[in-house]
Amino acid sequence: MKYIFDLHTTMMQRNLILIYEGEFTQEITKSVLAMAERNMDSMGEEMGIKRKVFNVMVECLQNIVKHADDIDPTDKLRHNAIFMIGKGETEYVVTSGNPIAKDKIQMLSAKLDQINSLDKEGLKNLY
């Protein structure tokens, strides 16, 4: 019970609307999107803001599914990706992540360093 209380406290302090950790399937993705949309509706969010946040959420959720690694097929936690959405005073924060195999860390770090070093034009050319 303490875990639930601590989780609730953290969610309230950080204004987290939704957290999901686990395997992401098409059905779960649709449910996560529907829950987040209902939350934004209940907060009276403007349609334009809702659309932008929804588009970012869809992109993140698609990336979770597209880039999931089968780290250990015998491990029940192998698909435990995470998705979170929170609301600050003037912004939404969307966070997502997938576990990756240890042997891919260096390659991924190098890619991220390259992307982070690019300016707007460089990013445009990359994609």
N, C-alpha and C positions, 0 to 999 in steps of 0.2 A: 504494500500500500504506500510506503514511503516513496518508492520509485515513481508511482503515478503522481503523487503530490509534487515531487521535485520536478518532474517533467512539466506538469501544469504550471508551476511557478516560473520555470524557465521560458515556457511559451508566452506567458503573460508579460514577463519582463522584456522579452525581445520582440513582442508584438507578432509572434508567429501565428499565422492563420492555419497552416496545414503542414504536417510532416508525415511523410510516408517512407518507410524503409522496408525493402523486400524485393521480391521478384516483380518485374514489370512486364505485364502482358498487355494485349490490346484492350481487354476489358478493364484492367486496373487503371490503365492510362486514361480511358474514358471516364472512369469513376473519379479519379483525381481531378481531372479538368472540370467535371460537373460540380464537385464539392467546392473547388476554388471559385468557380463562377457564382455559385449560390452565396458563398461568403461575401464576395464583392457586391452582389446584388443587395444583400442584407445590410451592407454598409452604405448603400446608396451611391456607389461609385459611378462616375460619368461613363457613358458608353465609349467614348474615344479612349479613355484611360484603360477601361476594361479590355478593349480590343487589343491595345498594345501589350498589356500584361499577358493576355491570353496567347498572343502570337509568340512571345518569349517562352511561355510555359510549354507550348506545343513543340517548339524547337528543342528545348532542353529535354523533354520527355522522349522525343524521337531520337535524340543523340544517346540517351541512356540505353534505349533498345538497340540502336544500330551499332553502338560501340561496346556492348557488353562482352566481356571475356569469360570463357569457361575456364576459370582458374584451376579448379579441381572438380571433375564431374561427380566424385563421391561425396563432396562436401555440400551439405544441405544449405549452407549460407553462400554458395557460389554466386548467386544472382542478387545479393543484397546491395542493390544500388539505393541511393537516397535522393529524395526530392523535398525541398522546403520552400515555402513562400511566406514572407512576412511583410508587414506594412509599417513604414516609418511615418513621420509627420508629413513628409512631402514626397515620399517615394515608396515603391515596392521593391523588395529584395527577393530574387528568385535564385535558389542555390540547388545544384544537382551534382551528383557524383557517382562514379562506378569504381568498384575495386579493380585493380589491374595486377597482372602478374609481375613479380619482382624483376624478372629479366627484361621487362619493357619500360622500367622507370627511367633509365638513362636516355633512351630514345625519345620518350614523351617529354622529358625535361628539356631536351635540346630543341624539340619542336616548339614548345611553349616559350622558351627564351627567344627563339627566332621571331615568333609572332609578336611577342611583347616588345620587341625592339623596332617593329615597323611603325611608320607613320600612317596616316589615313590613306595616302596614295599607295603605299606599299601593301597595305591590307587589301585594298581594292584589286591590285594586280595579282595578289596571291589567290584570291577567290575568283 
